[in-house]
Amino acid sequence: MFDQLTEIITNYVEVDKEDIKPESRFMEDLGFTSFDFMSMLGEIEDELDVEIVQEEAADIRTVQEAVDYLERLKA
């Protein structure tokens, strides 16, 4: 799931896959805007065939938190 997510992240921000760590924060470390983040969530929904609850997504700050959330949705 982490590798799949890092692949999607690189579509939205100028960052190398190797530089994306589990503790990387979307806004502060990776340079996401709110619009980038919401656009990425839409792509994740399509790619992984999941439905992301916007209120829950608002609490996601790091890549690992996103991985954990998506793994729960897929379970």
trRosetta pair geometry for C-beta under 8 A, 3 or more apart (Angstrom, degrees):
i j d omega theta_ij theta_ji phi_ij phi_ji
1 4 5.6 -57 -148 38 32 113
1 5 6.2 31 155 -20 67 109
1 67 5.0 125 114 -149 117 90
1 70 5.8 167 -165 93 129 121
1 71 5.6 -95 -38 -69 171 94
1 74 7.7 -152 -96 12 128 151
2 5 5.8 -60 -150 38 28 110
2 6 6.3 26 155 -19 66 106
2 22 6.9 -48 -126 -87 130 88
2 63 7.2 71 -140 149 86 112
2 64 7.9 -6 -105 -100 108 62
2 67 5.3 -2 -81 -105 72 143
3 6 5.8 -53 -144 35 32 109
3 7 6.5 38 154 -24 63 103
4 7 5.8 -53 -157 30 30 116
4 8 6.9 26 149 -14 63 105
4 47 7.5 168 173 140 113 134
4 48 7.6 102 140 -78 142 108
5 8 5.7 -56 -152 37 36 110
5 9 6.3 42 150 -26 68 104
5 44 7.5 19 -115 -110 81 119
5 63 6.4 144 121 -163 133 94
5 66 6.1 141 -151 111 148 121
5 67 5.9 -114 -2 -81 156 84
5 70 7.1 177 -75 19 122 158
6 9 5.3 -47 -144 31 37 118
6 10 6.7 39 157 -23 64 100
6 17 5.0 90 148 -144 122 87
6 20 4.6 164 -127 80 107 147
6 63 7.3 33 -78 -154 81 139
7 10 6.2 -55 -158 28 28 109
7 11 7.7 34 144 -24 57 99
7 17 7.1 11 -80 -107 52 123
8 11 5.8 -49 -167 19 42 116
8 12 7.5 20 148 -8 66 108
8 40 6.1 113 146 -157 109 96
8 43 5.8 167 -153 109 117 126
8 44 6.2 79 176 -77 169 82
8 47 6.7 -129 -87 9 129 164
9 12 6.1 -75 -164 40 40 103
9 13 6.5 -31 168 35 79 101
9 15 7.0 -39 134 65 108 119
9 20 5.9 117 83 -110 152 153
9 30 6.6 -66 -174 -162 123 149
9 40 6.9 32 -101 -138 52 143
9 63 7.3 -29 -66 -111 152 113
10 13 7.2 -82 -124 62 31 64
10 15 6.5 -122 -107 70 72 72
10 16 7.6 24 -112 -140 119 19
10 17 5.8 -42 -56 -68 137 80
10 20 7.8 -107 -58 -30 88 139
11 40 7.6 147 74 -109 103 89
11 43 7.1 -127 80 153 148 176
12 32 6.7 25 128 -111 126 92
12 36 4.7 120 177 -168 119 104
12 39 6.6 155 -114 86 122 112
12 40 5.1 -49 -45 -72 157 111
13 30 5.2 115 77 160 165 91
13 31 5.0 143 -150 74 130 99
13 32 5.9 -84 -57 -73 133 66
13 36 6.5 65 -58 -177 92 152
14 31 7.3 -24 46 71 76 149
15 19 5.3 -120 -180 78 95 122
15 20 6.2 100 127 -60 125 92
15 30 5.6 -73 -22 -144 160 81
15 31 7.1 164 -47 28 116 112
16 19 4.6 88 64 2 85 106
16 20 7.7 -150 96 -14 49 82
17 20 5.9 -54 -159 21 40 112
19 24 7.8 94 136 -92 68 144
20 24 5.4 -92 -153 17 59 160
20 30 6.9 36 -110 -99 92 119
20 63 6.1 118 175 -82 99 162
21 24 4.7 127 54 -33 70 95
21 63 7.0 157 94 40 38 137
22 62 6.9 47 153 151 56 118
22 63 5.6 -132 -142 83 32 103
22 64 3.8 50 -179 -63 93 110
22 67 7.2 -58 -131 16 90 141
23 62 5.7 -45 -154 -152 35 138
23 63 7.4 -15 29 39 11 94
23 64 6.4 0 -72 -3 42 123
24 29 4.5 -139 -158 98 76 143
24 30 5.6 75 160 -48 118 104
24 62 6.3 131 74 -153 40 80
24 63 4.9 34 60 -10 93 118
25 28 4.3 21 87 45 130 100
25 29 4.6 115 48 6 72 103
25 30 7.0 -153 92 4 45 88
25 61 5.4 -28 -135 160 95 86
25 62 5.4 -55 -92 -92 57 70
26 29 7.5 32 -10 50 7 83
26 30 5.4 -48 -147 46 36 123
26 32 4.3 -25 163 24 90 141
26 37 5.8 75 155 -100 144 114
26 60 7.4 55 -11 122 136 91
26 61 6.8 -144 17 -173 94 36
26 62 7.3 -163 -20 -108 76 21
26 63 7.3 135 -64 -62 77 65
26 66 7.7 90 -58 -41 120 133
27 30 7.5 23 -11 53 9 80
27 31 7.7 38 -167 -121 32 8
27 32 5.3 -78 -87 65 48 89
27 33 7.8 77 -122 -103 84 21
27 37 7.5 -30 -67 -54 84 134
27 61 7.7 -59 17 -150 100 72
30 63 7.9 103 -41 -57 141 106
32 36 4.4 -144 -154 86 78 125
32 37 4.8 82 161 -59 134 90
32 40 7.5 -59 -130 -3 130 140
33 36 4.7 103 47 2 73 101
33 37 7.1 -137 91 -5 40 87
34 37 5.7 -56 -151 35 32 113
34 38 6.4 26 156 -15 67 107
35 38 6.0 -57 -145 39 30 106
35 39 6.2 31 155 -19 65 109
36 39 5.8 -61 -149 38 27 111
36 40 6.2 29 154 -21 65 107
37 40 5.7 -55 -150 34 29 112
37 41 6.6 32 151 -22 63 102
38 41 5.6 -47 -150 30 35 115
38 42 6.9 40 150 -20 62 100
39 42 5.7 -52 -159 30 35 114
39 43 6.8 32 148 -15 65 103
40 43 5.6 -55 -153 37 37 110
40 44 6.3 40 149 -22 69 104
41 44 5.5 -51 -147 35 34 114
41 45 6.5 41 152 -24 64 101
41 52 5.2 -113 -173 71 109 159
41 57 5.7 33 -115 -150 146 154
42 45 5.7 -50 -152 30 32 114
42 46 6.7 27 152 -13 63 105
43 46 5.7 -57 -152 39 35 109
43 47 5.9 30 155 -17 71 111
44 47 5.7 -57 -137 42 30 108
44 48 5.7 -7 175 13 68 116
44 50 7.1 -34 137 54 88 109
44 52 6.7 56 89 -40 116 137
44 70 6.9 -97 179 -104 129 129
45 48 6.9 -70 -128 53 15 85
45 49 7.6 54 172 -111 50 13
45 50 5.8 -111 -127 72 58 64
45 51 6.3 50 -138 -106 111 37
45 52 5.6 -107 -75 2 103 100
46 49 7.6 8 -176 -70 22 50
48 70 6.4 -33 164 -162 174 116
48 73 7.7 78 127 98 131 124
48 74 6.7 -80 176 -80 117 111
50 70 6.7 169 33 -144 168 77
50 73 4.3 65 -155 141 137 134
50 74 6.4 -71 -79 -69 128 70
51 73 7.5 -167 53 -156 51 126
52 56 7.2 -135 -177 72 72 104
52 57 5.1 54 163 -62 116 126
52 69 7.9 56 -129 142 97 123
52 73 7.2 -46 -89 -90 64 159
53 56 4.2 63 79 14 104 111
53 57 6.6 178 84 -15 50 86
54 57 5.5 -55 -142 37 32 114
54 58 6.6 44 155 -33 64 98
55 58 5.9 -44 -157 18 31 117
55 59 7.9 27 148 -16 55 99
56 59 6.1 -56 -168 27 43 110
56 60 7.6 50 140 -32 66 98
56 69 6.8 154 144 -145 114 128
57 60 5.5 -42 -161 11 49 119
57 69 7.6 128 -98 158 60 161
59 65 7.6 -125 120 169 78 138
60 65 4.7 173 -142 115 73 116
60 66 5.1 78 -170 -76 135 75
60 69 6.0 -65 -89 -12 123 153
61 65 5.8 61 45 26 63 154
62 65 4.6 102 56 3 78 101
62 66 7.2 -138 100 -3 46 85
63 66 5.6 -56 -155 35 35 113
63 67 6.4 37 148 -21 67 103
64 67 5.4 -49 -145 35 37 114
64 68 6.3 39 155 -20 67 103
65 68 5.7 -51 -146 37 31 112
65 69 6.3 33 153 -20 63 107
66 69 5.7 -55 -147 37 30 112
66 70 6.2 25 157 -16 66 109
67 70 6.0 -60 -145 40 27 107
67 71 6.2 28 156 -20 64 108
68 71 5.9 -56 -147 36 27 111
68 72 6.6 29 153 -20 62 104
69 72 5.8 -56 -156 33 30 111
69 73 6.6 29 149 -18 65 105
70 73 5.5 -50 -148 35 37 113
70 74 6.3 32 154 -17 67 107
71 74 5.8 -56 -143 40 32 109
71 75 6.4 46 153 -39 63 101
72 75 5.7 -46 -150 15 32 118
